[in-house]
């Protein structure tokens, strides 16, 4: 990997991480087009690690919310009256919502990093989950808002987040769809998706750094990995800002259409042998 490719992959990650179009799916496609073995340990680790850049961007963008929720959660641990605070309950809701993906991710780590990295899975997931997104976007009443969030909601949404371990489904696409089916408005489900992503993606980054550091050193290299992460951070910040403004006035239809087109194109390329699935 050269520095230009690292910048390109970082930009792809930052732009697609929070859009419901699957950042891992896009990275897998671009990595394959660049000639990499997409299921090799250093590439799968690189793909997971550079997501942390977009997560840092989210932390900055949501800093006011985090600065309000975290102190309220800690205060509620030691004060019974403080537990009536919605921010305390929201803090617990986020924690509970991240448990499912931690369990599933660790249990099926080998399958996720090998079998599911096939571009056939990416293409199929892009198209099939588009149907779920379309149904959720149409069926949602959007009568509930951030203050209505409970741990049951985030547990359901967090369980849906596990499906994002299949490249092509999209973590944000899965969580947003589940949130809409819980009747939350689009801005709320988008922010919930951001909050639930933080522990999940940071956890994946720490795990990959711990397990695959030698492979990164011998393969894509730490300079390229850090460069891609920094680019992901910068691009991710602007992508988050744009998405929240866009989704407050529009449906997910443009993303759904894009997913179907990309998935269909990928199937054609795979079926004709233009690219290999791995």
Rosetta silent file (secondary structure, phi, psi, omega in degrees, C-alpha in Angstrom):
SEQUENCE: XXXXXXXXXXXXXXXXXXXXXXXXXXXXXXXXXXXXXXXXXXXXXXXXXXXXXXXXXXXXXXXXXXXXXXXXXXXXXXXXXXXXXXXXXXXXXXXXXXXXXXXXXXXXXXXXXXXXXXXXXXXXXXXXXXXXXXXXXXXXXXXXXXXXXXXXXXXXXXXXXXXXXXXXXXXXXXXXXXXXXXXXXXXXXXXXXXXXXXXXXXXXXXXXXXXXXXXXXXXXXXXXXXXXXXXXXXXXXXXXXXXXXXXXXXXXXXXXXXXXXXXXXXXXXXXXXXXXXX
SCORE:     score description
SCORE:     0.000 S_00000001
   1 L     0.000  132.520  174.970    0.000    0.000    0.000 S_00000001
   2 L  -102.569  173.104 -172.307    1.262    3.444   -0.872 S_00000001
   3 H   -66.470  -32.832  179.012    0.307    6.710    0.787 S_00000001
   4 H   -65.165  -42.688  178.124   -2.096    7.729   -2.003 S_00000001
   5 H   -65.529  -36.969  178.090   -4.036    4.488   -1.601 S_00000001
   6 H   -63.608  -42.438  178.351   -4.097    4.996    2.170 S_00000001
   7 H   -64.068  -43.023  179.627   -5.576    8.482    1.720 S_00000001
   8 H   -60.664  -48.099 -178.497   -8.170    7.141   -0.734 S_00000001
   9 H   -66.605  -36.106  176.652   -9.252    4.340    1.602 S_00000001
  10 H   -64.501  -39.748  178.837   -9.380    6.735    4.553 S_00000001
  11 H   -67.017  -41.245  177.961  -11.607    9.093    2.589 S_00000001
  12 H   -61.355  -44.622  179.453  -13.912    6.242    1.561 S_00000001
  13 H   -62.899  -49.166 -177.577  -14.189    5.108    5.186 S_00000001
  14 H   -61.632  -38.618 -177.611  -14.823    8.591    6.556 S_00000001
  15 H   -74.798  -35.560 -172.227  -17.485    9.408    4.001 S_00000001
  16 H   -97.564  -11.090 -173.240  -19.371    6.102    4.174 S_00000001
  17 L   -57.250  -43.720 -174.523  -19.113    5.159    7.876 S_00000001
  18 L  -104.584   -2.996  171.499  -22.275    6.923    9.001 S_00000001
  19 L   -83.476  144.383 -176.159  -24.185    6.854    5.747 S_00000001
  20 L   -78.314   50.884 -177.385  -26.488    3.806    5.459 S_00000001
  21 L  -126.640    6.031  175.812  -24.555    2.401    2.494 S_00000001
  22 L    76.332   98.841  177.233  -21.975    0.183    4.317 S_00000001
  23 H   -67.814  -41.707  179.760  -18.476    1.535    4.881 S_00000001
  24 H   -64.453  -39.090  176.680  -17.026   -1.981    5.183 S_00000001
  25 H   -61.139  -45.219  179.545  -18.714   -2.966    1.937 S_00000001
  26 H   -65.666  -42.973  178.696  -17.243    0.050    0.141 S_00000001
  27 H   -62.432  -40.650  179.902  -13.795   -0.492    1.635 S_00000001
  28 H   -62.354  -42.276  178.928  -13.898   -4.160    0.632 S_00000001
  29 H   -64.173  -49.108 -177.460  -14.809   -3.236   -2.944 S_00000001
  30 H   -65.780  -41.174  177.478  -12.122   -0.550   -3.253 S_00000001
  31 H   -59.514  -40.492  178.161   -9.488   -2.752   -1.608 S_00000001
  32 H   -65.973  -43.176  179.100  -10.281   -5.489   -4.114 S_00000001
  33 H   -63.798  -27.954  177.533  -10.084   -3.076   -7.047 S_00000001
  34 L   -81.900   -5.061  174.473   -6.672   -1.966   -5.760 S_00000001
  35 L    96.763   14.530 -178.643   -5.526   -5.592   -5.894 S_00000001
  36 L   -87.982  154.639  171.517   -5.481   -6.555   -2.226 S_00000001
  37 L   -81.310  106.316 -167.918   -6.461   -9.910   -0.741 S_00000001
  38 L   -71.352  -13.847  177.326   -9.513   -8.682    1.114 S_00000001
  39 L  -106.687   12.448  177.316   -9.558  -11.526    3.639 S_00000001
  40 L   -74.835  147.950 -174.877   -5.869  -11.302    4.581 S_00000001
  41 H   -55.553  -40.302 -176.569   -5.250  -10.492    8.288 S_00000001
  42 H   -71.212  -33.384  179.666   -3.519   -7.158    7.689 S_00000001
  43 H   -73.580  -41.784  178.244   -6.270   -5.875    5.356 S_00000001
  44 H   -65.365  -37.026  177.673   -9.129   -6.913    7.657 S_00000001
  45 H   -67.925  -44.791  177.511   -7.294   -5.308   10.584 S_00000001
  46 H   -56.242  -45.553 -179.034   -6.599   -2.143    8.563 S_00000001
  47 H   -60.646  -40.745 -179.745  -10.286   -1.933    7.607 S_00000001
  48 H   -73.152  -40.932 -174.397  -11.391   -2.177   11.240 S_00000001
  49 H   -67.478  -42.665 -174.644   -8.765    0.178   12.665 S_00000001
  50 L   -69.606  -12.742  174.857   -9.311    3.131   10.334 S_00000001
  51 H   -64.044  -25.272 -178.384  -12.989    3.229   11.398 S_00000001
  52 H   -63.318  -25.947  177.755  -11.803    4.757   14.665 S_00000001
  53 H   -62.996  -45.208  178.654  -11.027    7.987   12.809 S_00000001
  54 H   -66.346  -32.992  178.741  -14.684    8.450   11.909 S_00000001
  55 H   -67.017  -42.151  175.967  -15.657    7.571   15.485 S_00000001
  56 H   -59.118  -38.964  178.100  -13.395   10.300   16.879 S_00000001
  57 H   -62.243  -39.023  178.594  -15.096   12.718   14.488 S_00000001
  58 H   -65.294  -40.831  179.160  -18.448   11.655   15.915 S_00000001
  59 H   -58.904  -41.307  179.550  -17.229   12.219   19.472 S_00000001
  60 H   -68.440  -43.672 -177.189  -16.302   15.797   18.611 S_00000001
  61 H   -65.636  -35.371 -178.181  -19.535   16.456   16.757 S_00000001
  62 L   -99.842   19.104 -172.048  -21.652   15.049   19.616 S_00000001
  63 H   -57.994  -40.822 -179.005  -19.471   16.466   22.371 S_00000001
  64 H   -61.792  -40.552  177.926  -22.208   18.613   23.934 S_00000001
  65 H   -66.574  -43.539 -178.859  -24.496   15.586   24.226 S_00000001
  66 H   -65.046  -41.144 -179.799  -21.715   13.400   25.615 S_00000001
  67 H   -65.899  -21.064  177.345  -20.673   16.075   28.123 S_00000001
  68 H   -89.179  -41.224 -173.180  -24.259   16.125   29.384 S_00000001
  69 H   -75.985  -45.210 -175.172  -24.972   12.375   29.387 S_00000001
  70 H   -61.953  -49.473  177.594  -21.745   10.992   30.917 S_00000001
  71 H   -60.797  -37.933  179.597  -21.804   13.147   34.112 S_00000001
  72 H   -64.544  -37.192  179.317  -25.523   12.421   34.538 S_00000001
  73 H   -66.769  -46.918  179.126  -24.843    8.685   34.257 S_00000001
  74 H   -63.248  -41.128  179.937  -22.041    8.762   36.840 S_00000001
  75 H   -62.853  -38.591  179.849  -24.115   10.910   39.186 S_00000001
  76 H   -67.097  -23.871  178.800  -26.989    8.467   38.921 S_00000001
  77 H   -65.877  -27.900 -174.047  -24.748    5.595   40.006 S_00000001
  78 H  -116.016   -3.478 -178.294  -24.364    7.172   43.450 S_00000001
  79 L  -135.013  117.388 -178.639  -27.565    9.188   43.836 S_00000001
  80 L   -62.835  -43.781  178.015  -31.034    7.680   43.686 S_00000001
  81 H   -59.532  -32.690 -177.597  -32.830   10.983   42.917 S_00000001
  82 H   -70.017  -14.548 -179.165  -30.419   11.556   40.005 S_00000001
  83 H   -74.425   -8.793  175.267  -31.647    8.339   38.398 S_00000001
  84 H   -80.789   -9.291  179.788  -34.813   10.115   37.344 S_00000001
  85 L   -69.450  130.558  179.591  -32.707   12.139   34.920 S_00000001
  86 H   -60.411  -33.843  179.812  -33.387   11.129   31.301 S_00000001
  87 H   -66.029  -34.380  176.072  -29.674   11.457   30.515 S_00000001
  88 H   -63.367  -46.395 -179.769  -28.869    8.838   33.177 S_00000001
  89 H   -66.909  -35.590  179.005  -31.343    6.412   31.626 S_00000001
  90 H   -66.127  -38.558  177.009  -30.071    7.229   28.141 S_00000001
  91 H   -58.605  -45.786  177.189  -26.517    6.412   29.246 S_00000001
  92 H   -64.926  -36.811 -179.562  -27.624    2.970   30.413 S_00000001
  93 H   -61.950  -41.262  178.711  -29.607    2.515   27.219 S_00000001
  94 H   -66.185  -43.384  179.720  -26.480    3.073   25.107 S_00000001
  95 H   -60.525  -48.369 -179.358  -24.433    0.673   27.241 S_00000001
  96 H   -63.814  -36.932 -178.458  -27.079   -2.056   27.045 S_00000001
  97 H   -67.948  -19.665 -179.499  -27.486   -1.482   23.313 S_00000001
  98 H   -91.911   -9.033 -178.062  -23.815   -2.211   22.633 S_00000001
  99 H   -63.381  -46.203 -176.806  -23.757   -5.588   24.418 S_00000001
 100 H   -56.810  -45.092 -176.539  -25.203   -7.703   21.552 S_00000001
 101 H   -68.789  -29.300  176.006  -22.614   -6.720   18.951 S_00000001
 102 H   -64.727  -44.243 -179.622  -19.799   -7.366   21.419 S_00000001
 103 H   -66.728  -49.943 -177.184  -21.027  -10.913   22.032 S_00000001
 104 H   -66.862  -41.413 -179.296  -21.753  -11.720   18.390 S_00000001
 105 H   -61.346  -43.591  179.549  -18.579  -10.059   17.103 S_00000001
 106 H   -71.428  -37.370 -178.111  -16.304  -12.034   19.406 S_00000001
 107 H   -67.101  -40.433 -174.695  -18.179  -15.303   18.867 S_00000001
 108 L  -112.079   28.399 -175.655  -18.101  -15.172   15.066 S_00000001
 109 H   -56.464  -45.698 -177.412  -14.894  -13.189   14.541 S_00000001
 110 H   -63.889  -41.925  179.141  -13.229  -15.760   12.280 S_00000001
 111 H   -65.036  -40.971 -179.361  -16.294  -16.097   10.025 S_00000001
 112 H   -62.101  -39.855 -173.875  -16.667  -12.329    9.791 S_00000001
 113 H   -85.710   -8.305 -178.395  -13.036  -11.852    8.764 S_00000001
 114 L  -123.000  -78.678 -174.628  -12.954  -14.689    6.188 S_00000001
 115 H   -56.590  -47.937 -175.016  -16.184  -16.125    4.765 S_00000001
 116 H   -74.259   -4.406  178.695  -18.254  -12.935    4.975 S_00000001
 117 H   -82.068   -3.384  177.534  -15.564  -10.889    3.237 S_00000001
 118 L   -62.507  139.782  179.257  -16.620  -12.366   -0.119 S_00000001
 119 H   -68.139  -18.214  173.378  -17.902   -9.724   -2.540 S_00000001
 120 H   -64.997  -40.898  177.021  -20.909  -11.971   -3.207 S_00000001
 121 H   -65.174  -41.114  179.741  -21.986  -11.361    0.386 S_00000001
 122 H   -60.283  -49.018 -178.936  -21.383   -7.640   -0.044 S_00000001
 123 H   -62.063  -47.020 -179.432  -23.504   -7.462   -3.204 S_00000001
 124 H   -62.164  -43.214 -178.594  -26.319   -9.543   -1.758 S_00000001
 125 H   -67.222  -38.340  178.020  -26.412   -7.602    1.500 S_00000001
 126 H   -57.865  -44.855 -176.649  -26.437   -4.232   -0.293 S_00000001
 127 H   -77.160  -49.457 -174.818  -29.533   -5.207   -2.277 S_00000001
 128 H   -63.532  -42.726 -178.728  -31.434   -7.290    0.285 S_00000001
 129 H   -71.585  -20.111  175.532  -31.067   -4.827    3.149 S_00000001
 130 H   -60.769  -35.404  177.273  -32.243   -2.040    0.860 S_00000001
 131 H   -64.325  -40.109  178.144  -35.660   -3.720    0.970 S_00000001
 132 H   -64.863  -43.822  179.742  -35.639   -3.613    4.769 S_00000001
 133 H   -62.550  -40.922  179.900  -34.635    0.040    4.744 S_00000001
 134 H   -63.988  -42.369  178.747  -37.363    0.908    2.260 S_00000001
 135 H   -64.112  -45.332 -179.061  -40.001   -0.831    4.373 S_00000001
 136 H   -63.726  -41.278 -178.568  -38.798    0.826    7.590 S_00000001
 137 H   -65.930  -33.525 -179.299  -38.662    4.258    5.982 S_00000001
 138 H   -79.963  -37.624 -173.292  -42.211    3.847    4.669 S_00000001
 139 H   -83.180  -19.791 -173.970  -43.726    2.263    7.784 S_00000001
 140 L   -63.310  133.545  175.350  -42.200    4.577   10.403 S_00000001
 141 L   -86.813  -24.212  178.305  -44.625    6.893   12.180 S_00000001
 142 L    58.466   32.105 -178.435  -41.740    9.006   13.592 S_00000001
 143 L   -88.311  -10.483 -178.898  -43.837    9.973   16.607 S_00000001
 144 E  -104.893  152.107 -176.450  -41.082    9.230   19.136 S_00000001
 145 L  -130.675 -178.377 -173.176  -38.039   11.377   19.870 S_00000001
 146 H   -54.475  -39.276 -178.657  -34.707   11.198   21.712 S_00000001
 147 H   -67.778  -13.065 -179.804  -36.304   11.779   25.120 S_00000001
 148 H   -91.273   -1.391 -174.257  -38.503    8.709   24.625 S_00000001
 149 L   -67.272  134.034  175.550  -35.554    6.317   24.321 S_00000001
 150 L  -123.763  169.955  179.401  -35.506    3.318   26.686 S_00000001
 151 H   -66.212  -28.330  177.054  -33.086    0.456   27.195 S_00000001
 152 H   -64.662  -39.411  178.006  -35.527   -1.850   25.397 S_00000001
 153 H   -62.220  -50.200 -176.309  -35.291    0.359   22.313 S_00000001
 154 H   -70.256  -28.310  176.094  -31.500    0.402   22.275 S_00000001
 155 H   -66.019  -41.802  177.671  -31.321   -3.337   22.985 S_00000001
 156 H   -66.749  -45.569  179.726  -33.446   -3.988   19.897 S_00000001
 157 H   -66.009  -39.435  178.176  -31.499   -1.470   17.823 S_00000001
 158 H   -65.620  -34.718  176.070  -28.206   -2.829   19.174 S_00000001
 159 H   -66.295  -39.770  176.319  -29.229   -6.355   18.238 S_00000001
 160 H   -63.441  -31.432  179.686  -29.958   -5.147   14.711 S_00000001
 161 H   -60.189  -26.742  179.265  -26.474   -3.609   14.691 S_00000001
 162 H   -60.146  -31.021  179.776  -25.062   -7.154   14.773 S_00000001
 163 H   -63.540  -21.910 -179.702  -26.259   -7.627   11.190 S_00000001
 164 H   -70.382   -9.889  175.063  -23.747   -4.960   10.171 S_00000001
 165 H   -68.221  -14.655  171.679  -21.007   -7.518   10.786 S_00000001
 166 L   -87.996  112.975 -179.609  -22.023   -8.741    7.320 S_00000001
 167 L   -56.539  131.236 -178.926  -20.271   -6.341    4.907 S_00000001
 168 L   110.679  -27.154  178.587  -22.878   -4.616    2.785 S_00000001
 169 L   -69.686  -48.047 -177.909  -25.657   -4.458    5.362 S_00000001
 170 L    89.849  121.074  178.551  -24.345   -1.217    6.921 S_00000001
 171 H   -62.703  -46.417  179.037  -24.216   -0.608   10.644 S_00000001
 172 H   -67.683  -36.353  177.851  -26.018    2.702   10.315 S_00000001
 173 H   -63.403  -39.376  179.617  -28.489    1.168    7.857 S_00000001
 174 H   -69.515  -47.044 -177.440  -29.299   -1.635   10.307 S_00000001
 175 H   -69.899  -38.339  178.871  -29.625    0.593   13.367 S_00000001
 176 H   -65.593  -40.558  179.314  -31.577    3.292   11.546 S_00000001
 177 H   -62.907  -45.910  179.367  -34.029    0.737   10.149 S_00000001
 178 H   -63.237  -39.440  179.479  -34.597   -0.792   13.587 S_00000001
 179 H   -66.141  -40.057  177.966  -35.029    2.662   15.095 S_00000001
 180 H   -64.684  -37.966  178.749  -37.571    3.697   12.483 S_00000001
 181 H   -71.698  -13.433  171.574  -39.539    0.506   13.148 S_00000001
 182 L   -92.260    7.862  174.399  -39.568    1.572   16.812 S_00000001
 183 L    73.177   22.869  173.130  -41.294    4.764   15.550 S_00000001
 184 E   -80.417  155.303  175.556  -38.430    7.184   16.237 S_00000001
 185 L   -74.872  163.564 -172.503  -37.942   10.165   13.943 S_00000001
 186 H   -63.653  -39.726  179.718  -35.091   10.067   11.424 S_00000001
 187 H   -64.783  -41.299  179.353  -32.811   12.530   13.243 S_00000001
 188 H   -63.861  -44.848 -178.409  -33.168   10.591   16.509 S_00000001
 189 H   -68.257  -30.195  176.883  -32.385    7.212   14.926 S_00000001
 190 H   -67.223  -43.825  178.233  -29.391    8.752   13.169 S_00000001
 191 H   -67.634  -37.992  176.125  -28.029   10.088   16.467 S_00000001
 192 H   -61.403  -39.691  177.051  -28.767    6.771   18.191 S_00000001
 193 H   -60.456  -41.530  177.675  -26.779    5.074   15.452 S_00000001
 194 H   -61.476  -49.058 -176.939  -23.867    7.420   16.172 S_00000001
 195 H   -61.705  -43.280 -178.216  -23.975    6.740   19.919 S_00000001
 196 H   -71.236  -21.454 -179.152  -24.139    2.958   19.517 S_00000001
 197 H   -73.768  -29.766 -171.709  -21.270    3.014   17.029 S_00000001
 198 H   -59.378  -57.778  179.836  -18.739    4.504   19.447 S_00000001
 199 H   -66.144  -35.583 -177.871  -18.175    1.537   21.806 S_00000001
 200 H   -64.123  -47.949 -176.361  -18.632   -1.008   18.994 S_00000001
 201 H   -76.312  -35.661  175.093  -16.063    0.497   16.641 S_00000001
 202 H   -65.071  -39.881  177.899  -13.577    1.432   19.353 S_00000001
 203 H   -61.189  -43.591  178.690  -13.812   -2.109   20.685 S_00000001
 204 H   -63.221  -38.588  179.059  -13.130   -3.522   17.214 S_00000001
 205 H   -64.215  -48.274 -179.582  -10.135   -1.196   16.823 S_00000001
 206 H   -60.447  -42.491 -179.996   -8.573   -2.191   20.147 S_00000001
 207 H   -62.481  -43.943 -178.228   -9.104   -5.883   19.375 S_00000001
 208 H   -69.448  -38.516  177.366   -7.487   -5.631   15.949 S_00000001
 209 H   -62.968  -42.057 -179.803   -4.520   -3.623   17.225 S_00000001
 210 H   -66.436  -44.321 -172.737   -3.962   -6.207   19.956 S_00000001
 211 H   -85.323  -32.784 -168.891   -4.365   -9.259   17.727 S_00000001
 212 H  -118.432   15.824 -179.320   -2.978   -8.146   14.382 S_00000001
 213 H   -53.821  -45.717  178.743   -0.216   -5.606   15.143 S_00000001
 214 H   -61.917  -37.861 -179.838    2.534   -7.825   13.644 S_00000001
 215 H   -67.886  -37.035  175.929    0.473   -8.381   10.472 S_00000001
 216 H   -62.579  -45.579 -179.118   -0.081   -4.627   10.105 S_00000001
 217 H   -60.773  -41.173 -176.972    3.654   -4.011   10.487 S_00000001
 218 H   -83.808  -16.307 -175.493    4.540   -6.672    7.923 S_00000001
 219 L  -108.747 -103.933 -174.440    1.695   -5.808    5.537 S_00000001
 220 L   -68.526  -24.821  177.492    0.042   -2.449    4.913 S_00000001
 221 L    90.579  147.553 -176.859    2.264   -0.699    7.484 S_00000001
 222 H   -74.400  -29.918  177.788    1.466    1.568   10.420 S_00000001
 223 H   -62.301  -45.678  178.893    2.237    4.814    8.553 S_00000001
 224 H   -66.796  -38.692 -179.516   -0.446    3.999    5.993 S_00000001
 225 H   -65.475  -44.428  179.283   -2.866    2.817    8.685 S_00000001
 226 H   -67.701  -40.194  177.711   -2.452    5.984   10.753 S_00000001
 227 H   -59.484  -47.720  179.835   -2.665    8.181    7.649 S_00000001
 228 H   -62.560  -36.406  178.883   -5.916    6.519    6.573 S_00000001
 229 H   -66.041  -41.967  178.749   -7.300    6.908   10.101 S_00000001
 230 H   -65.099  -42.089  177.930   -6.535   10.640   10.143 S_00000001
 231 H   -64.521  -40.440  177.227   -8.145   11.139    6.740 S_00000001
 232 H   -58.647  -39.238  178.301  -11.152    9.138    7.956 S_00000001
 233 H   -61.555  -50.062 -176.639  -11.409   11.526   10.906 S_00000001
 234 H   -65.366  -50.647 -178.646  -11.443   14.676    8.784 S_00000001
 235 H   -65.931  -38.968 -179.640  -13.815   13.386    6.122 S_00000001
 236 H   -61.088  -37.109 -179.669  -16.012   11.697    8.730 S_00000001
 237 H   -60.709  -47.108 -179.322  -16.591   14.945   10.599 S_00000001
 238 H   -70.473  -32.471  179.114  -18.011   16.684    7.551 S_00000001
 239 H   -66.427  -40.788  178.503  -20.002   13.579    6.565 S_00000001
 240 H   -62.962  -46.251 -179.863  -21.684   13.456    9.991 S_00000001
 241 H   -60.337  -45.106 -179.033  -22.574   17.149    9.827 S_00000001
 242 H   -65.734  -42.597 -175.848  -23.996   16.806    6.325 S_00000001
 243 H   -62.019  -44.518 -179.099  -25.983   13.653    7.118 S_00000001
 244 H   -63.209  -37.395  178.031  -27.818   15.138   10.101 S_00000001
 245 H   -70.169  -41.942 -177.537  -28.822   18.190    8.059 S_00000001
 246 H   -65.803  -46.789 -172.681  -29.841   16.105    5.060 S_00000001
 247 H   -72.491  -17.341  177.723  -31.857   13.513    6.953 S_00000001
 248 L   -71.511  -16.912 -176.892  -33.837   16.177    8.823 S_00000001
 249 L  -123.367   -8.357 -175.809  -35.501   17.117    5.524 S_00000001
 250 L  -132.540  162.359  174.969  -35.280   13.993    3.376 S_00000001
 251 L   -85.683 -174.480  179.237  -36.047   10.268    3.483 S_00000001
 252 L   -91.048    9.491 -172.142  -33.490    7.481    2.968 S_00000001
 253 H   -58.033  -38.571 -178.898  -34.643    6.880   -0.621 S_00000001
 254 H   -64.912  -36.373  178.616  -31.466    8.222   -2.251 S_00000001
 255 H   -71.601  -38.263  179.516  -29.338    5.853   -0.188 S_00000001
 256 H   -62.966  -46.351  179.951  -31.645    2.909   -0.909 S_00000001
 257 H   -62.079  -42.463  179.707  -31.474    3.533   -4.669 S_00000001
 258 H   -61.819  -43.121 -179.856  -27.690    3.869   -4.534 S_00000001
 259 H   -60.361  -43.995 -178.938  -27.338    0.571   -2.656 S_00000001
 260 H   -63.901  -44.090 -179.971  -29.436   -1.294   -5.225 S_00000001
 261 H   -63.420  -46.873 -178.979  -27.475    0.152   -8.149 S_00000001
 262 H   -64.530  -44.715  179.521  -24.103   -0.602   -6.556 S_00000001
 263 H   -62.276  -41.474  179.447  -25.113   -4.116   -5.526 S_00000001
 264 H   -65.361  -43.111  178.137  -26.465   -4.888   -8.997 S_00000001
 265 H   -61.509  -40.935 -179.869  -23.307   -3.551  -10.678 S_00000001
 266 H   -63.992  -40.104  177.856  -21.183   -5.662   -8.341 S_00000001
 267 H   -62.004  -42.260  178.726  -23.158   -8.795   -9.218 S_00000001
 268 H   -61.220  -45.501 -179.236  -22.604   -8.129  -12.927 S_00000001
 269 H   -64.008  -39.033  178.850  -18.864   -7.674  -12.399 S_00000001
 270 H   -70.858  -43.563 -177.595  -18.641  -10.865  -10.346 S_00000001
 271 H   -65.350  -32.949 -179.339  -20.807  -12.923  -12.712 S_00000001
 272 L   -87.874   -4.791  179.385  -18.762  -11.884  -15.756 S_00000001
 273 L    80.281   11.584  178.940  -15.467  -12.548  -13.998 S_00000001
 274 L   -63.670  -34.443  173.265  -14.386   -8.924  -14.211 S_00000001
 275 L  -135.609  153.464  177.177  -13.440   -9.148  -10.539 S_00000001
 276 L   -88.365  150.139 -178.812  -12.932  -12.072   -8.177 S_00000001
 277 L   -66.849  -24.046  178.295  -15.074  -12.429   -5.040 S_00000001
 278 L  -135.716    0.000    0.000  -11.970  -12.552   -2.803 S_00000001
